[in-house]
Amino acid sequence: MAVNITTIRDQVQCKRCKKQYEIGFNVREKFVQIGAYILQNKDTMHHRAPSSWMYPTFPTCGHCNQQNSARPIIAKKKKFINWLFLFLGEMIGCCTLPKLKYFCKHTGNYRTGTKNRLTECTDQQKDLTRIAVMVAPH
């Protein structure tokens, strides 16, 4: 079944002004951008996430214009995490180790290892479809 989702949205909160608001990413553009990065760098990644995914650069706040401050508001319950939003925003490294293990468990990936290995597992191209399925409303 094809789903015509063009934008993925979720809530962020500015670290400085504390305002919460919604931002979105164009699904096609971000998939192409991230997919190209993975293809270009997969041989040097050694099954580990690059530091830019582990320690992401956050969007600029839409209210106070503080750079690198709009951080994702990650759902407390793991099953409600917007994985696709975190993936496309290159903010998957914001997740705790237990949340990354949860993702790997539900996508059929080996779920032991260091955080950078589990983060890399969530960013693999073979998992893009699984990420989209996990994001579907429950």
C-alpha positions as CSV (number, residue, x, y, z in Angstrom):
1,M,0.0,0.0,0.0
2,A,1.5,3.3,-1.0
3,V,1.2,6.2,1.4
4,N,1.6,9.7,0.0
5,I,3.5,11.4,2.8
6,T,5.6,14.3,1.6
7,T,6.5,16.0,4.9
8,I,7.2,14.5,8.3
9,R,6.6,16.8,11.3
10,D,7.2,16.7,15.0
11,Q,7.7,19.0,18.0
12,V,11.0,20.7,19.0
13,Q,11.9,22.9,22.0
14,C,14.4,25.7,22.0
15,K,17.1,25.2,24.6
16,R,17.3,28.9,25.1
17,C,13.8,30.4,25.0
18,K,12.0,27.1,25.9
19,K,9.3,27.6,23.2
20,Q,7.9,24.5,21.7
21,Y,6.8,24.4,18.1
22,E,6.5,22.1,15.2
23,I,9.0,21.7,12.3
24,G,8.9,19.5,9.3
25,F,11.2,17.9,6.7
26,N,10.5,17.1,3.1
27,V,10.7,13.3,3.0
28,R,12.0,12.9,-0.5
29,E,14.7,15.6,-0.2
30,K,16.0,14.3,3.1
31,F,15.9,10.6,2.0
32,V,18.0,11.5,-1.1
33,Q,20.4,13.6,1.0
34,I,20.9,11.0,3.7
35,G,20.9,8.1,1.3
36,A,23.7,9.8,-0.7
37,Y,25.7,10.4,2.4
38,I,25.4,6.7,3.4
39,L,26.4,5.5,0.0
40,Q,29.3,7.8,-0.2
41,N,30.6,7.0,3.3
42,K,29.5,3.4,4.0
43,D,33.0,2.0,3.4
44,T,34.6,4.3,6.0
45,M,31.8,4.1,8.6
46,H,32.8,0.6,9.8
47,H,29.3,0.0,11.1
48,R,29.5,3.0,13.4
49,A,27.5,6.3,13.2
50,P,29.5,9.4,12.3
51,S,29.9,11.9,15.1
52,S,27.5,14.3,13.2
53,W,24.7,11.7,13.9
54,M,25.9,11.0,17.5
55,Y,26.1,14.7,18.3
56,P,23.7,16.4,15.9
57,T,23.6,20.0,14.9
58,F,20.1,21.1,15.8
59,P,17.9,23.5,13.8
60,T,17.9,27.2,14.5
61,C,15.0,28.3,16.8
62,G,12.1,29.7,14.8
63,H,11.3,32.1,17.7
64,C,14.6,33.5,19.1
65,N,16.9,32.6,16.1
66,Q,19.4,30.8,18.4
67,Q,21.5,28.5,16.3
68,N,21.8,24.8,17.2
69,S,19.0,25.0,19.8
70,A,15.8,23.5,18.5
71,R,16.0,20.0,20.0
72,P,13.4,17.3,19.3
73,I,10.9,16.4,22.0
74,I,11.2,12.7,22.1
75,A,8.2,10.7,23.3
76,K,8.6,9.1,26.7
77,K,6.9,5.9,25.5
78,K,9.2,4.2,23.0
79,K,6.4,3.0,20.8
80,F,5.3,6.7,20.1
81,I,8.8,8.0,19.1
82,N,8.7,9.6,15.7
83,W,11.7,7.6,14.3
84,L,11.4,9.0,10.8
85,F,11.4,12.6,12.0
86,L,14.6,11.9,14.0
87,F,16.2,10.0,11.1
88,L,15.4,12.7,8.5
89,G,16.4,15.5,10.9
90,E,19.7,13.6,11.5
91,M,18.9,13.7,15.3
92,I,18.6,10.0,16.0
93,G,21.7,10.4,18.2
94,C,19.4,12.2,20.7
95,C,17.9,8.9,21.7
96,T,19.1,7.1,24.7
97,L,20.6,3.6,24.4
98,P,17.4,1.8,25.6
99,K,15.4,3.7,23.0
100,L,17.9,2.7,20.2
101,K,17.8,-0.9,21.4
102,Y,14.0,-0.8,21.2
103,F,14.2,0.4,17.6
104,C,16.7,-2.3,16.7
105,K,14.5,-4.9,18.4
106,H,11.4,-3.9,16.4
107,T,13.3,-3.7,13.1
108,G,15.0,-7.1,13.4
109,N,18.5,-5.7,14.0
110,Y,21.1,-7.0,16.4
111,R,20.6,-4.8,19.4
112,T,23.7,-5.1,21.5
113,G,26.7,-2.8,21.2
114,T,27.7,0.7,21.7
115,K,25.5,3.7,21.1
116,N,27.3,4.7,17.9
117,R,26.8,1.2,16.5
118,L,23.1,1.2,17.3
119,T,22.7,4.7,15.9
120,E,24.3,3.6,12.7
121,C,22.0,0.6,12.6
122,T,19.0,3.0,12.6
123,D,20.5,4.9,9.7
124,Q,21.1,2.1,7.3
125,Q,19.3,2.3,4.0
126,K,17.9,-1.2,4.3
127,D,15.9,0.1,7.4
128,L,14.3,3.1,5.6
129,T,11.1,1.2,5.0
130,R,11.0,-0.2,8.5
131,I,11.5,3.3,9.9
132,A,8.5,4.5,7.8
133,V,6.4,1.6,9.1
134,M,7.3,2.4,12.8
135,V,6.2,6.0,12.3
136,A,2.7,5.0,11.1
137,P,0.0,6.0,13.6
138,H,-0.9,3.3,16.1
